[in-house]
Amino acid sequence: MFGIKKPQRRDVFSNIIERAQGSGKVIVLPEGDDDRVIEAAERVATMDLCKIVIIGNKILLQDKFSKKALRNIEIIDVESEGRRREMYAKSLYELRKEKGMTEEKALEMLKDPMYYATMMLYSDDADGVVAGAVYESANVMRPAFQIIKTTAGISKVSSSFIMEMPENSPYGENGMMVFADCAVIENPTDSDLAEIGILSAKTADSICNIKPRVAFLSYSTKADVNVDNEDVQKVKRAYKIARRMDSMLIMDGELQADAAIVPEVSSRKLKDINYLEGRANVLVFPDLNSGNIAYKLVQRIAGVRAVGPILQGLKKPVNDLSRGASADEIVLTIAITALQSKNTIKGE
């Protein structure tokens, strides 16, 4: 296997951008005062990846974009959007009045570009939101949790990272793996882990365009059911819950990492039923500590490219950037958000 020279693999992230191209989706960027966001908006609009709404100072921003890009860009200055802001404020008041919201407070909150962008998404005036180059993660996620909320049947929002394996790596499929949850749920319950597995499989399918093979990871492989260790038993229960949620999904648990991704180890450790055969491409970690540590170690030591966190489980897509994100990473996140929006229903 390792002696055969494989054909050169294309950049897998370029494939994601190409699949989103011409989507016609409307993605809101509420951080229009950031140069990286401006550069990304110009590139996305010029390549006709999707329509862009950028929030910021209209007079200053108009001079930042080429005439070609401006055909696919709408610039919004929330200070001058009185009528639409009032309309969104009424909706926000109705949505949150049981939580103590007033119309005056709603109108004031909508001066915040992040809340304005989220209300555009809620009102079906946009298909997705990308932020976090300037905003802290909590300030990106809070309006999403309050306004967009989780999709039916899902109790919590989680996240995943798309990991691009180095050239000629035997791991993953089409050069990609998905790691979850590495950014949001600190101490997931068994039900949380099951949902993370199901949602991450959907990310692998819809964004990476690969057939998901999900491994629920632990420090043991198929330990005896009588093992008196809650950490192991939680992963066992999570796998069983996930199988009830989607009996057709290829998955297994609990598995050590090597049993999940190395066929030779898998065949030695799993003597009876071996669903994954050591070819998992979606790895579900038992808690945030292990997931975050794993993705950063793989990224730094093995030269793996990581994109995320991609938020999962919201009714409509909102994605959080790293504050160190480059314009390239912002473009890619916009493409991912456009692809996610294909799986959402207007007015849900």
BAVEX-180784 format. One record per residue (C-alpha): residue number from 1; residue in three letters; x, y, z. Coordinates in steps of 0.02 Angstrom, whole numbers. Example, Ala and Ser with C-alpha at 12.3 -4.5 7.8 and 13.67 -1.06 7.14 Angstrom:
REM BAVEX-180784
<atom i="1" aa="ALA" xx="615" yy="-225" zz="390"/>
<atom i="2" aa="SER" xx="684" yy="-53" zz="357"/>
***
This chain:
REM BAVEX-180784
<atom i="1" aa="MET" xx="0" yy="0" zz="0"/>
<atom i="2" aa="PHE" xx="133" yy="125" zz="51"/>
<atom i="3" aa="GLY" xx="248" yy="78" zz="-95"/>
<atom i="4" aa="ILE" xx="122" yy="133" zz="-228"/>
<atom i="5" aa="LYS" xx="142" yy="312" zz="-287"/>
<atom i="6" aa="LYS" xx="-25" yy="400" zz="-279"/>
<atom i="7" aa="PRO" xx="-76" yy="534" zz="-404"/>
<atom i="8" aa="GLN" xx="-52" yy="710" zz="-337"/>
<atom i="9" aa="ARG" xx="-202" yy="762" zz="-233"/>
<atom i="10" aa="ARG" xx="-287" yy="927" zz="-264"/>
<atom i="11" aa="ASP" xx="-307" yy="1050" zz="-121"/>
<atom i="12" aa="VAL" xx="-462" yy="982" zz="-34"/>
<atom i="13" aa="PHE" xx="-512" yy="1153" zz="29"/>
<atom i="14" aa="SER" xx="-514" yy="1218" zz="-150"/>
<atom i="15" aa="ASN" xx="-641" yy="1082" zz="-187"/>
<atom i="16" aa="ILE" xx="-754" yy="1150" zz="-49"/>
<atom i="17" aa="ILE" xx="-744" yy="1326" zz="-124"/>
<atom i="18" aa="GLU" xx="-781" yy="1260" zz="-298"/>
<atom i="19" aa="ARG" xx="-935" yy="1166" zz="-237"/>
<atom i="20" aa="ALA" xx="-1001" yy="1325" zz="-155"/>
<atom i="21" aa="GLN" xx="-967" yy="1433" zz="-307"/>
<atom i="22" aa="GLY" xx="-1122" yy="1507" zz="-388"/>
<atom i="23" aa="SER" xx="-1229" yy="1457" zz="-240"/>
<atom i="24" aa="GLY" xx="-1325" yy="1622" zz="-239"/>
<atom i="25" aa="LYS" xx="-1328" yy="1614" zz="-49"/>
<atom i="26" aa="VAL" xx="-1322" yy="1775" zz="51"/>
<atom i="27" aa="ILE" xx="-1188" yy="1775" zz="187"/>
<atom i="28" aa="VAL" xx="-1174" yy="1919" zz="313"/>
<atom i="29" aa="LEU" xx="-1007" yy="1983" zz="375"/>
<atom i="30" aa="PRO" xx="-1038" yy="2100" zz="524"/>
<atom i="31" aa="GLU" xx="-854" yy="2151" zz="544"/>
<atom i="32" aa="GLY" xx="-838" yy="2273" zz="399"/>
<atom i="33" aa="ASP" xx="-703" yy="2375" zz="485"/>
<atom i="34" aa="ASP" xx="-576" yy="2233" zz="475"/>
<atom i="35" aa="ASP" xx="-456" yy="2229" zz="326"/>
<atom i="36" aa="ARG" xx="-454" yy="2038" zz="319"/>
<atom i="37" aa="VAL" xx="-644" yy="2032" zz="310"/>
<atom i="38" aa="ILE" xx="-643" yy="2166" zz="174"/>
<atom i="39" aa="GLU" xx="-514" yy="2068" zz="72"/>
<atom i="40" aa="ALA" xx="-614" yy="1907" zz="92"/>
<atom i="41" aa="ALA" xx="-775" yy="1993" zz="39"/>
<atom i="42" aa="GLU" xx="-692" yy="2062" zz="-117"/>
<atom i="43" aa="ARG" xx="-627" yy="1891" zz="-167"/>
<atom i="44" aa="VAL" xx="-789" yy="1799" zz="-131"/>
<atom i="45" aa="ALA" xx="-892" yy="1926" zz="-227"/>
<atom i="46" aa="THR" xx="-771" yy="1930" zz="-374"/>
<atom i="47" aa="MET" xx="-770" yy="1740" zz="-394"/>
<atom i="48" aa="ASP" xx="-961" yy="1736" zz="-381"/>
<atom i="49" aa="LEU" xx="-952" yy="1614" zz="-235"/>
<atom i="50" aa="CYS" xx="-1105" yy="1692" zz="-153"/>
<atom i="51" aa="LYS" xx="-1187" yy="1859" zz="-115"/>
<atom i="52" aa="ILE" xx="-1108" yy="1960" zz="26"/>
<atom i="53" aa="VAL" xx="-1185" yy="2080" zz="150"/>
<atom i="54" aa="ILE" xx="-1050" yy="2176" zz="243"/>
<atom i="55" aa="ILE" xx="-1094" yy="2286" zz="391"/>
<atom i="56" aa="GLY" xx="-993" yy="2444" zz="421"/>
<atom i="57" aa="ASN" xx="-970" yy="2624" zz="370"/>
<atom i="58" aa="LYS" xx="-1051" yy="2635" zz="197"/>
<atom i="59" aa="ILE" xx="-951" yy="2785" zz="135"/>
<atom i="60" aa="LEU" xx="-784" yy="2709" zz="184"/>
<atom i="61" aa="LEU" xx="-825" yy="2533" zz="122"/>
<atom i="62" aa="GLN" xx="-884" yy="2584" zz="-51"/>
<atom i="63" aa="ASP" xx="-708" yy="2640" zz="-93"/>
<atom i="64" aa="LYS" xx="-635" yy="2474" zz="-35"/>
<atom i="65" aa="PHE" xx="-715" yy="2364" zz="-168"/>
<atom i="66" aa="SER" xx="-695" yy="2347" zz="-356"/>
<atom i="67" aa="LYS" xx="-844" yy="2382" zz="-469"/>
<atom i="68" aa="LYS" xx="-851" yy="2197" zz="-511"/>
<atom i="69" aa="ALA" xx="-860" yy="2147" zz="-328"/>
<atom i="70" aa="LEU" xx="-994" yy="2276" zz="-288"/>
<atom i="71" aa="ARG" xx="-1115" yy="2184" zz="-403"/>
<atom i="72" aa="ASN" xx="-1119" yy="2045" zz="-271"/>
<atom i="73" aa="ILE" xx="-1099" yy="2152" zz="-114"/>
<atom i="74" aa="GLU" xx="-1227" yy="2248" zz="-11"/>
<atom i="75" aa="ILE" xx="-1156" yy="2370" zz="116"/>
<atom i="76" aa="ILE" xx="-1261" yy="2405" zz="270"/>
<atom i="77" aa="ASP" xx="-1230" yy="2541" zz="398"/>
<atom i="78" aa="VAL" xx="-1341" yy="2496" zz="547"/>
<atom i="79" aa="GLU" xx="-1345" yy="2678" zz="603"/>
<atom i="80" aa="SER" xx="-1437" yy="2729" zz="444"/>
<atom i="81" aa="GLU" xx="-1549" yy="2575" zz="432"/>
<atom i="82" aa="GLY" xx="-1686" yy="2648" zz="542"/>
<atom i="83" aa="ARG" xx="-1838" yy="2568" zz="461"/>
<atom i="84" aa="ARG" xx="-1767" yy="2393" zz="444"/>
<atom i="85" aa="ARG" xx="-1687" yy="2403" zz="616"/>
<atom i="86" aa="GLU" xx="-1858" yy="2446" zz="690"/>
<atom i="87" aa="MET" xx="-1935" yy="2296" zz="601"/>
<atom i="88" aa="TYR" xx="-1800" yy="2180" zz="668"/>
<atom i="89" aa="ALA" xx="-1819" yy="2256" zz="842"/>
<atom i="90" aa="LYS" xx="-2004" yy="2211" zz="845"/>
<atom i="91" aa="SER" xx="-1962" yy="2032" zz="797"/>
<atom i="92" aa="LEU" xx="-1825" yy="2022" zz="928"/>
<atom i="93" aa="TYR" xx="-1943" yy="2091" zz="1060"/>
<atom i="94" aa="GLU" xx="-2075" yy="1958" zz="1019"/>
<atom i="95" aa="LEU" xx="-1944" yy="1823" zz="1020"/>
<atom i="96" aa="ARG" xx="-1866" yy="1872" zz="1187"/>
<atom i="97" aa="LYS" xx="-2002" yy="1965" zz="1285"/>
<atom i="98" aa="GLU" xx="-2024" yy="1819" zz="1406"/>
<atom i="99" aa="LYS" xx="-1839" yy="1840" zz="1447"/>
<atom i="100" aa="GLY" xx="-1865" yy="2023" zz="1494"/>
<atom i="101" aa="MET" xx="-1835" yy="2102" zz="1323"/>
<atom i="102" aa="THR" xx="-1916" yy="2271" zz="1289"/>
<atom i="103" aa="GLU" xx="-1939" yy="2357" zz="1121"/>
<atom i="104" aa="GLU" xx="-1820" yy="2496" zz="1174"/>
<atom i="105" aa="LYS" xx="-1687" yy="2371" zz="1226"/>
<atom i="106" aa="ALA" xx="-1709" yy="2273" zz="1065"/>
<atom i="107" aa="LEU" xx="-1687" yy="2431" zz="961"/>
<atom i="108" aa="GLU" xx="-1528" yy="2473" zz="1056"/>
<atom i="109" aa="MET" xx="-1459" yy="2295" zz="1039"/>
<atom i="110" aa="LEU" xx="-1480" yy="2304" zz="851"/>
<atom i="111" aa="LYS" xx="-1350" yy="2441" zz="842"/>
<atom i="112" aa="ASP" xx="-1230" yy="2297" zz="872"/>
<atom i="113" aa="PRO" xx="-1184" yy="2228" zz="698"/>
<atom i="114" aa="MET" xx="-1180" yy="2049" zz="766"/>
<atom i="115" aa="TYR" xx="-1359" yy="2057" zz="827"/>
<atom i="116" aa="TYR" xx="-1413" yy="2146" zz="668"/>
<atom i="117" aa="ALA" xx="-1332" yy="2010" zz="561"/>
<atom i="118" aa="THR" xx="-1414" yy="1873" zz="665"/>
<atom i="119" aa="MET" xx="-1585" yy="1954" zz="645"/>
<atom i="120" aa="MET" xx="-1557" yy="1963" zz="457"/>
<atom i="121" aa="LEU" xx="-1529" yy="1775" zz="462"/>
<atom i="122" aa="TYR" xx="-1679" yy="1745" zz="574"/>
<atom i="123" aa="SER" xx="-1790" yy="1848" zz="458"/>
<atom i="124" aa="ASP" xx="-1736" yy="1753" zz="302"/>
<atom i="125" aa="ASP" xx="-1648" yy="1907" zz="232"/>
<atom i="126" aa="ALA" xx="-1486" yy="1807" zz="234"/>
<atom i="127" aa="ASP" xx="-1430" yy="1625" zz="228"/>
<atom i="128" aa="GLY" xx="-1283" yy="1627" zz="348"/>
<atom i="129" aa="VAL" xx="-1170" yy="1732" zz="459"/>
<atom i="130" aa="VAL" xx="-980" yy="1727" zz="474"/>
<atom i="131" aa="ALA" xx="-895" yy="1824" zz="615"/>
<atom i="132" aa="GLY" xx="-758" yy="1811" zz="746"/>
<atom i="133" aa="ALA" xx="-612" yy="1900" zz="662"/>
<atom i="134" aa="VAL" xx="-645" yy="2041" zz="787"/>
<atom i="135" aa="TYR" xx="-785" yy="1977" zz="900"/>
<atom i="136" aa="GLU" xx="-743" yy="1856" zz="1039"/>
<atom i="137" aa="SER" xx="-821" yy="1683" zz="1018"/>
<atom i="138" aa="ALA" xx="-948" yy="1714" zz="1158"/>
<atom i="139" aa="ASN" xx="-1011" yy="1869" zz="1068"/>
<atom i="140" aa="VAL" xx="-1032" yy="1772" zz="905"/>
<atom i="141" aa="MET" xx="-1120" yy="1624" zz="985"/>
<atom i="142" aa="ARG" xx="-1232" yy="1715" zz="1109"/>
<atom i="143" aa="PRO" xx="-1350" yy="1795" zz="981"/>
<atom i="144" aa="ALA" xx="-1350" yy="1634" zz="880"/>
<atom i="145" aa="PHE" xx="-1405" yy="1533" zz="1032"/>
<atom i="146" aa="GLN" xx="-1534" yy="1664" zz="1084"/>
<atom i="147" aa="ILE" xx="-1610" yy="1699" zz="912"/>
<atom i="148" aa="ILE" xx="-1574" yy="1558" zz="788"/>
<atom i="149" aa="LYS" xx="-1577" yy="1416" zz="917"/>
<atom i="150" aa="THR" xx="-1553" yy="1230" zz="887"/>
<atom i="151" aa="THR" xx="-1632" yy="1129" zz="750"/>
<atom i="152" aa="ALA" xx="-1776" yy="1012" zz="794"/>
<atom i="153" aa="GLY" xx="-1719" yy="857" zz="890"/>
<atom i="154" aa="ILE" xx="-1550" yy="931" zz="939"/>
<atom i="155" aa="SER" xx="-1524" yy="991" zz="1117"/>
<atom i="156" aa="LYS" xx="-1355" yy="1080" zz="1104"/>
<atom i="157" aa="VAL" xx="-1245" yy="1167" zz="976"/>
<atom i="158" aa="SER" xx="-1077" yy="1083" zz="953"/>
<atom i="159" aa="SER" xx="-930" yy="1107" zz="836"/>
<atom i="160" aa="SER" xx="-812" yy="1014" zz="723"/>
<atom i="161" aa="PHE" xx="-648" yy="1045" zz="635"/>
<atom i="162" aa="ILE" xx="-608" yy="990" zz="458"/>
<atom i="163" aa="MET" xx="-432" yy="922" zz="455"/>
<atom i="164" aa="GLU" xx="-337" yy="913" zz="291"/>
<atom i="165" aa="MET" xx="-212" yy="770" zz="300"/>
<atom i="166" aa="PRO" xx="-37" yy="791" zz="227"/>
<atom i="167" aa="GLU" xx="-5" yy="725" zz="51"/>
<atom i="168" aa="ASN" xx="5" yy="534" zz="46"/>
<atom i="169" aa="SER" xx="-64" yy="514" zz="223"/>
<atom i="170" aa="PRO" xx="-155" yy="346" zz="242"/>
<atom i="171" aa="TYR" xx="-283" yy="426" zz="358"/>
<atom i="172" aa="GLY" xx="-454" yy="497" zz="319"/>
<atom i="173" aa="GLU" xx="-545" yy="496" zz="154"/>
<atom i="174" aa="ASN" xx="-506" yy="609" zz="5"/>
<atom i="175" aa="GLY" xx="-375" yy="689" zz="117"/>
<atom i="176" aa="MET" xx="-498" yy="741" zz="253"/>
<atom i="177" aa="MET" xx="-550" yy="697" zz="429"/>
<atom i="178" aa="VAL" xx="-674" yy="779" zz="547"/>
<atom i="179" aa="PHE" xx="-633" yy="804" zz="733"/>
<atom i="180" aa="ALA" xx="-770" yy="846" zz="860"/>
<atom i="181" aa="ASP" xx="-808" yy="926" zz="979"/>
<atom i="182" aa="CYS" xx="-650" yy="1030" zz="999"/>
<atom i="183" aa="ALA" xx="-721" yy="1201" zz="1042"/>
<atom i="184" aa="VAL" xx="-895" yy="1212" zz="1121"/>
<atom i="185" aa="ILE" xx="-963" yy="1078" zz="1240"/>
<atom i="186" aa="GLU" xx="-845" yy="1063" zz="1388"/>
<atom i="187" aa="ASN" xx="-907" yy="904" zz="1473"/>
<atom i="188" aa="PRO" xx="-1031" yy="819" zz="1356"/>
<atom i="189" aa="THR" xx="-1156" yy="693" zz="1423"/>
<atom i="190" aa="ASP" xx="-1185" yy="528" zz="1334"/>
<atom i="191" aa="SER" xx="-1331" yy="607" zz="1239"/>
<atom i="192" aa="ASP" xx="-1222" yy="757" zz="1193"/>
<atom i="193" aa="LEU" xx="-1087" yy="642" zz="1124"/>
<atom i="194" aa="ALA" xx="-1217" yy="548" zz="1021"/>
<atom i="195" aa="GLU" xx="-1280" yy="711" zz="946"/>
<atom i="196" aa="ILE" xx="-1101" yy="768" zz="912"/>
<atom i="197" aa="GLY" xx="-1070" yy="606" zz="817"/>
<atom i="198" aa="ILE" xx="-1228" yy="623" zz="712"/>
<atom i="199" aa="LEU" xx="-1200" yy="808" zz="673"/>
<atom i="200" aa="SER" xx="-1016" yy="782" zz="633"/>
<atom i="201" aa="ALA" xx="-1063" yy="643" zz="512"/>
<atom i="202" aa="LYS" xx="-1178" yy="767" zz="424"/>
<atom i="203" aa="THR" xx="-1034" yy="892" zz="415"/>
<atom i="204" aa="ALA" xx="-923" yy="759" zz="337"/>
<atom i="205" aa="ASP" xx="-1058" yy="719" zz="209"/>
<atom i="206" aa="SER" xx="-1120" yy="894" zz="165"/>
<atom i="207" aa="ILE" xx="-958" yy="994" zz="180"/>
<atom i="208" aa="CYS" xx="-818" yy="870" zz="148"/>
<atom i="209" aa="ASN" xx="-919" yy="765" zz="25"/>
<atom i="210" aa="ILE" xx="-856" yy="603" zz="104"/>
<atom i="211" aa="LYS" xx="-952" yy="452" zz="168"/>
<atom i="212" aa="PRO" xx="-941" yy="468" zz="358"/>
<atom i="213" aa="ARG" xx="-867" yy="329" zz="465"/>
<atom i="214" aa="VAL" xx="-885" yy="383" zz="647"/>
<atom i="215" aa="ALA" xx="-778" yy="326" zz="794"/>
<atom i="216" aa="PHE" xx="-824" yy="367" zz="975"/>
<atom i="217" aa="LEU" xx="-654" yy="376" zz="1057"/>
<atom i="218" aa="SER" xx="-599" yy="323" zz="1231"/>
<atom i="219" aa="TYR" xx="-441" yy="260" zz="1316"/>
<atom i="220" aa="SER" xx="-509" yy="82" zz="1300"/>
<atom i="221" aa="THR" xx="-572" yy="-26" zz="1158"/>
<atom i="222" aa="LYS" xx="-731" yy="-124" zz="1190"/>
<atom i="223" aa="ALA" xx="-700" yy="-142" zz="1377"/>
<atom i="224" aa="ASP" xx="-808" yy="-264" zz="1473"/>
<atom i="225" aa="VAL" xx="-982" yy="-196" zz="1507"/>
<atom i="226" aa="ASN" xx="-951" yy="-223" zz="1692"/>
<atom i="227" aa="VAL" xx="-799" yy="-108" zz="1697"/>
<atom i="228" aa="ASP" xx="-836" yy="13" zz="1837"/>
<atom i="229" aa="ASN" xx="-776" yy="173" zz="1752"/>
<atom i="230" aa="GLU" xx="-900" yy="310" zz="1709"/>
<atom i="231" aa="ASP" xx="-788" yy="387" zz="1575"/>
<atom i="232" aa="VAL" xx="-788" yy="224" zz="1477"/>
<atom i="233" aa="GLN" xx="-971" yy="186" zz="1509"/>
<atom i="234" aa="LYS" xx="-1022" yy="360" zz="1450"/>
<atom i="235" aa="VAL" xx="-940" yy="330" zz="1280"/>
<atom i="236" aa="LYS" xx="-1021" yy="158" zz="1269"/>
<atom i="237" aa="ARG" xx="-1193" yy="234" zz="1303"/>
<atom i="238" aa="ALA" xx="-1160" yy="374" zz="1179"/>
<atom i="239" aa="TYR" xx="-1126" yy="249" zz="1041"/>
<atom i="240" aa="LYS" xx="-1287" yy="153" zz="1080"/>
<atom i="241" aa="ILE" xx="-1389" yy="315" zz="1081"/>
<atom i="242" aa="ALA" xx="-1313" yy="369" zz="915"/>
<atom i="243" aa="ARG" xx="-1355" yy="201" zz="838"/>
<atom i="244" aa="ARG" xx="-1537" yy="224" zz="891"/>
<atom i="245" aa="MET" xx="-1534" yy="398" zz="813"/>
<atom i="246" aa="ASP" xx="-1466" yy="336" zz="647"/>
<atom i="247" aa="SER" xx="-1453" yy="148" zz="624"/>
<atom i="248" aa="MET" xx="-1386" yy="167" zz="445"/>
<atom i="249" aa="LEU" xx="-1232" yy="269" zz="492"/>
<atom i="250" aa="ILE" xx="-1067" yy="174" zz="494"/>
<atom i="251" aa="MET" xx="-997" yy="196" zz="670"/>
<atom i="252" aa="ASP" xx="-925" yy="108" zz="820"/>
<atom i="253" aa="GLY" xx="-872" yy="139" zz="999"/>
<atom i="254" aa="GLU" xx="-791" yy="142" zz="1120"/>
<atom i="255" aa="LEU" xx="-625" yy="135" zz="1028"/>
<atom i="256" aa="GLN" xx="-447" yy="187" zz="1060"/>
<atom i="257" aa="ALA" xx="-380" yy="306" zz="927"/>
<atom i="258" aa="ASP" xx="-266" yy="176" zz="847"/>
<atom i="259" aa="ALA" xx="-407" yy="48" zz="836"/>
<atom i="260" aa="ALA" xx="-513" yy="180" zz="750"/>
<atom i="261" aa="ILE" xx="-390" yy="233" zz="614"/>
<atom i="262" aa="VAL" xx="-260" yy="94" zz="589"/>
<atom i="263" aa="PRO" xx="-329" yy="-61" zz="502"/>
<atom i="264" aa="GLU" xx="-195" yy="-178" zz="570"/>
<atom i="265" aa="VAL" xx="-225" yy="-125" zz="750"/>
<atom i="266" aa="SER" xx="-413" yy="-129" zz="723"/>
<atom i="267" aa="SER" xx="-408" yy="-309" zz="663"/>
<atom i="268" aa="ARG" xx="-305" yy="-362" zz="814"/>
<atom i="269" aa="LYS" xx="-412" yy="-274" zz="944"/>
<atom i="270" aa="LEU" xx="-584" yy="-308" zz="871"/>
<atom i="271" aa="LYS" xx="-600" yy="-495" zz="845"/>
<atom i="272" aa="ASP" xx="-788" yy="-503" zz="819"/>
<atom i="273" aa="ILE" xx="-887" yy="-362" zz="739"/>
<atom i="274" aa="ASN" xx="-778" yy="-227" zz="662"/>
<atom i="275" aa="TYR" xx="-888" yy="-95" zz="581"/>
<atom i="276" aa="LEU" xx="-752" yy="33" zz="542"/>
<atom i="277" aa="GLU" xx="-608" yy="-85" zz="499"/>
<atom i="278" aa="GLY" xx="-485" yy="48" zz="559"/>
<atom i="279" aa="ARG" xx="-544" yy="175" zz="429"/>
<atom i="280" aa="ALA" xx="-636" yy="304" zz="534"/>
<atom i="281" aa="ASN" xx="-641" yy="479" zz="460"/>
<atom i="282" aa="VAL" xx="-748" yy="563" zz="595"/>
<atom i="283" aa="LEU" xx="-673" yy="559" zz="770"/>
<atom i="284" aa="VAL" xx="-784" yy="603" zz="919"/>
<atom i="285" aa="PHE" xx="-682" yy="644" zz="1074"/>
<atom i="286" aa="PRO" xx="-751" yy="609" zz="1248"/>
<atom i="287" aa="ASP" xx="-731" yy="789" zz="1310"/>
<atom i="288" aa="LEU" xx="-670" yy="961" zz="1259"/>
<atom i="289" aa="ASN" xx="-500" yy="939" zz="1341"/>
<atom i="290" aa="SER" xx="-455" yy="787" zz="1236"/>
<atom i="291" aa="GLY" xx="-530" yy="856" zz="1076"/>
<atom i="292" aa="ASN" xx="-446" yy="1026" zz="1084"/>
<atom i="293" aa="ILE" xx="-278" yy="954" zz="1133"/>
<atom i="294" aa="ALA" xx="-286" yy="822" zz="995"/>
<atom i="295" aa="TYR" xx="-327" yy="940" zz="853"/>
<atom i="296" aa="LYS" xx="-192" yy="1065" zz="903"/>
<atom i="297" aa="LEU" xx="-59" yy="930" zz="922"/>
<atom i="298" aa="VAL" xx="-101" yy="852" zz="754"/>
<atom i="299" aa="GLN" xx="-103" yy="1025" zz="675"/>
<atom i="300" aa="ARG" xx="67" yy="1075" zz="742"/>
<atom i="301" aa="ILE" xx="163" yy="911" zz="745"/>
<atom i="302" aa="ALA" xx="94" yy="823" zz="591"/>
<atom i="303" aa="GLY" xx="71" yy="976" zz="480"/>
<atom i="304" aa="VAL" xx="-117" yy="952" zz="465"/>
<atom i="305" aa="ARG" xx="-220" yy="1101" zz="408"/>
<atom i="306" aa="ALA" xx="-370" yy="1133" zz="520"/>
<atom i="307" aa="VAL" xx="-524" yy="1238" zz="481"/>
<atom i="308" aa="GLY" xx="-653" yy="1276" zz="614"/>
<atom i="309" aa="PRO" xx="-737" yy="1276" zz="728"/>
<atom i="310" aa="ILE" xx="-887" yy="1242" zz="618"/>
<atom i="311" aa="LEU" xx="-1044" yy="1262" zz="723"/>
<atom i="312" aa="GLN" xx="-1167" yy="1117" zz="711"/>
<atom i="313" aa="GLY" xx="-1348" yy="1099" zz="766"/>
<atom i="314" aa="LEU" xx="-1412" yy="1276" zz="733"/>
<atom i="315" aa="LYS" xx="-1569" yy="1298" zz="628"/>
<atom i="316" aa="LYS" xx="-1470" yy="1411" zz="513"/>
<atom i="317" aa="PRO" xx="-1281" yy="1426" zz="496"/>
<atom i="318" aa="VAL" xx="-1177" yy="1545" zz="600"/>
<atom i="319" aa="ASN" xx="-990" yy="1514" zz="601"/>
<atom i="320" aa="ASP" xx="-857" yy="1579" zz="718"/>
<atom i="321" aa="LEU" xx="-685" yy="1630" zz="653"/>
<atom i="322" aa="SER" xx="-523" yy="1630" zz="748"/>
<atom i="323" aa="ARG" xx="-470" yy="1809" zz="786"/>
<atom i="324" aa="GLY" xx="-306" yy="1762" zz="701"/>
<atom i="325" aa="ALA" xx="-396" yy="1705" zz="543"/>
<atom i="326" aa="SER" xx="-319" yy="1751" zz="375"/>
<atom i="327" aa="ALA" xx="-420" yy="1815" zz="226"/>
<atom i="328" aa="ASP" xx="-398" yy="1640" zz="150"/>
<atom i="329" aa="GLU" xx="-477" yy="1559" zz="303"/>
<atom i="330" aa="ILE" xx="-620" yy="1683" zz="301"/>
<atom i="331" aa="VAL" xx="-655" yy="1644" zz="117"/>
<atom i="332" aa="LEU" xx="-657" yy="1458" zz="157"/>
<atom i="333" aa="THR" xx="-773" yy="1483" zz="306"/>
<atom i="334" aa="ILE" xx="-892" yy="1583" zz="196"/>
<atom i="335" aa="ALA" xx="-892" yy="1438" zz="71"/>
<atom i="336" aa="ILE" xx="-928" yy="1312" zz="210"/>
<atom i="337" aa="THR" xx="-1070" yy="1422" zz="275"/>
<atom i="338" aa="ALA" xx="-1145" yy="1431" zz="101"/>
<atom i="339" aa="LEU" xx="-1139" yy="1241" zz="87"/>
<atom i="340" aa="GLN" xx="-1217" yy="1222" zz="260"/>
<atom i="341" aa="SER" xx="-1360" yy="1337" zz="209"/>
<atom i="342" aa="LYS" xx="-1410" yy="1218" zz="70"/>
<atom i="343" aa="ASN" xx="-1469" yy="1099" zz="206"/>
<atom i="344" aa="THR" xx="-1578" yy="1226" zz="297"/>
<atom i="345" aa="ILE" xx="-1759" yy="1272" zz="263"/>
<atom i="346" aa="LYS" xx="-1814" yy="1453" zz="244"/>
<atom i="347" aa="GLY" xx="-1931" yy="1506" zz="383"/>
<atom i="348" aa="GLU" xx="-1889" yy="1356" zz="494"/>
***
